[in-house]
């Protein structure tokens, strides 16, 4: 009888272990994790920096404009310029989805085209796209406007090639891959920021909170 009770207890324990494992799959602990093709993305700062930050953004997004103009400069001053952090960008071009033309997609195509000519020119163009941001889906973002913006910023690139790349949608596959990544990660809003492959869950406008997260990553926490 004692042996039967012992076997029954072991069986119950095994069942409980199986249930717990089933309720807590390994993926749950890494649900906020992401793996990014850093070598294929625009980068600001040293590629060898200990901490890598990825921003997902839409060039028509007012919150992204705010992040770019108010938060990124502080990151650049405190970390990027010191070689501690590298900053990357991926497209989350959803605001123009379903519109004709899709202005978010057009802007993303232009930015990717600039990036493939010059990484440095990309960041000047990135800043300009946000600085000159107008009303969403207003019809102002066209291939002609995007090329003219590059000229006004005096980007050291081939403007004819830029126009052709926009019109031929040369880098549509890359924009699509970026957007597919947002679906894979289940992103719901922009900007979304990742620090060393882990999603930052704080307020994008709260620099002190973001700074604390970066400092923890630098400390290896």
C-alpha positions in Angstrom: 0.0 0.0 0.0 2.9 2.4 0.9 4.5 1.6 -2.5 1.2 2.4 -4.3 0.9 5.7 -2.5 4.5 6.5 -3.4 4.0 5.8 -7.0 0.7 7.8 -7.0 2.5 10.8 -5.5 5.3 10.6 -8.1 2.7 10.4 -10.9 0.9 13.4 -9.5 4.1 15.4 -9.2 5.1 14.5 -12.8 1.7 15.7 -14.1 2.1 19.0 -12.2 5.5 19.5 -13.7 4.2 18.9 -17.2 1.3 21.3 -16.6 3.6 24.0 -15.3 5.9 23.6 -18.3 2.9 23.8 -20.6 1.8 27.0 -19.0 5.2 28.6 -19.1 6.8 27.9 -22.5 10.3 29.2 -23.0 9.1 31.7 -25.6 7.2 33.6 -22.9 10.4 34.9 -21.2 11.7 36.3 -24.5 8.4 37.6 -26.0 9.8 41.2 -26.0 13.1 40.1 -27.7 14.0 40.8 -31.3 16.8 39.8 -33.5 17.8 42.5 -36.1 19.9 42.5 -39.3 22.2 45.3 -38.0 24.6 45.1 -40.9 21.7 45.9 -43.3 20.3 48.9 -41.4 21.2 52.6 -41.4 23.5 53.2 -38.4 24.4 56.3 -36.4 27.6 55.9 -34.4 30.1 53.1 -34.0 28.9 49.6 -35.2 31.2 48.2 -32.4 29.3 50.0 -29.6 28.3 47.8 -26.6 24.7 48.9 -26.8 22.6 48.9 -29.9 19.3 50.8 -30.1 16.8 50.2 -32.9 13.9 52.7 -33.6 10.9 51.6 -35.5 9.2 54.7 -37.0 6.9 56.1 -39.7 8.0 59.4 -41.3 4.4 60.7 -41.1 4.2 59.9 -37.4 4.0 63.0 -35.1 5.3 61.0 -32.1 8.3 59.8 -34.1 9.0 63.4 -35.0 8.9 64.3 -31.4 11.3 61.4 -30.5 13.7 62.4 -33.3 13.8 66.1 -32.4 13.8 65.8 -28.6 15.1 62.5 -27.5 17.6 61.3 -30.2 19.8 64.4 -29.9 20.2 63.7 -26.2 21.1 60.1 -26.9 23.6 61.3 -29.5 25.2 63.7 -27.1 25.4 61.4 -24.1 26.1 58.0 -25.7 26.4 57.9 -29.5 29.1 60.5 -29.9 31.1 58.8 -27.2 31.0 55.4 -29.0 28.9 53.8 -26.3 25.7 53.4 -28.3 24.9 52.8 -31.9 21.5 53.9 -33.2 19.6 52.1 -36.0 16.4 52.7 -37.8 13.7 50.4 -39.2 10.5 51.4 -41.1 7.1 50.9 -39.4 5.3 52.6 -42.3 1.6 52.1 -41.4 0.0 55.5 -41.5 -0.3 55.6 -45.2 -1.4 52.0 -45.5 -4.5 51.6 -47.8 -4.1 55.1 -49.2 -3.2 55.9 -52.8 -0.5 57.0 -52.9 0.8 55.5 -49.7 2.9 58.4 -48.5 4.5 56.6 -45.6 5.7 53.9 -48.0 7.0 56.6 -50.5 9.0 58.3 -47.8 10.4 55.0 -46.6 11.4 54.1 -50.2 13.2 57.4 -50.6 15.0 57.1 -47.3 16.1 53.5 -48.1 17.3 54.7 -51.5 19.4 57.5 -49.9 20.8 55.0 -47.4 22.0 52.7 -50.2 24.0 55.7 -51.6 25.3 57.0 -48.4 24.7 56.1 -44.7 25.7 59.6 -43.6 23.3 61.2 -46.1 20.5 59.0 -44.8 20.6 60.6 -41.3 20.5 64.1 -42.7 17.5 63.0 -44.8 15.9 61.2 -41.9 16.1 64.4 -39.8 14.7 66.5 -42.8 11.8 64.1 -43.4 10.7 64.5 -39.8 11.5 68.3 -39.6 9.4 69.0 -42.7 6.6 66.6 -41.7 3.1 67.9 -42.6 -0.4 66.6 -42.2 -0.8 62.9 -42.5 -1.8 61.6 -46.0 -2.2 65.2 -47.3 -0.9 64.4 -50.8 2.3 66.4 -50.3 4.7 63.4 -50.3 5.4 62.6 -53.9 8.6 61.4 -55.7 9.2 64.9 -56.9 8.9 66.3 -53.4 11.2 63.7 -52.0 13.9 64.3 -54.5 13.5 68.1 -54.0 13.9 67.6 -50.3 17.2 65.8 -50.9 18.4 68.6 -53.1 17.5 71.3 -50.5 19.5 69.3 -47.9 22.4 69.3 -50.4 22.8 65.5 -50.0 25.9 64.3 -51.7 24.1 61.7 -53.8 22.9 61.0 -57.3 19.5 62.7 -57.5 18.6 61.0 -60.8 19.2 57.6 -59.3 17.2 58.6 -56.2 14.2 59.5 -58.4 14.5 56.3 -60.3 14.8 54.2 -57.2 11.6 55.8 -55.7 9.6 55.4 -58.9 10.8 51.8 -59.6 10.3 50.9 -55.9 13.8 49.5 -55.9 13.9 48.9 -52.2 10.3 47.9 -51.6 11.4 44.5 -50.5 13.5 46.0 -47.7 10.6 48.2 -46.5 8.3 45.2 -46.6 10.8 43.2 -44.6 10.9 46.0 -41.9 7.2 46.0 -41.7 7.0 42.2 -41.5 9.4 42.5 -38.5 6.9 44.7 -36.8 4.2 42.1 -37.3 6.5 39.4 -36.1 7.2 41.4 -32.9 3.6 42.4 -32.5 4.3 46.1 -32.4 1.3 48.3 -32.0 2.7 51.9 -32.0 5.5 54.0 -33.2 8.1 54.9 -32.2 9.0 51.6 -30.6 12.5 51.3 -29.3 14.6 48.2 -28.7 17.8 48.3 -26.6 20.1 45.3 -27.2 17.3 43.3 -28.8 14.9 43.9 -25.9 11.9 46.2 -26.2 12.0 49.4 -24.1 8.6 49.5 -22.3 8.9 53.0 -20.9 7.5 56.3 -22.3 9.5 57.3 -25.4 9.3 61.0 -24.3 10.8 60.2 -20.8 14.5 60.6 -21.5 15.5 59.9 -17.9 13.7 56.6 -18.0 15.3 55.7 -21.4 18.7 56.8 -20.1 18.3 54.5 -17.1 17.6 51.6 -19.4 20.6 52.4 -21.6 22.8 52.6 -18.5 21.6 49.2 -17.3 22.4 47.8 -20.8 25.9 49.3 -20.6 26.4 47.8 -17.2 25.4 44.4 -18.6 22.2 44.1 -16.6 
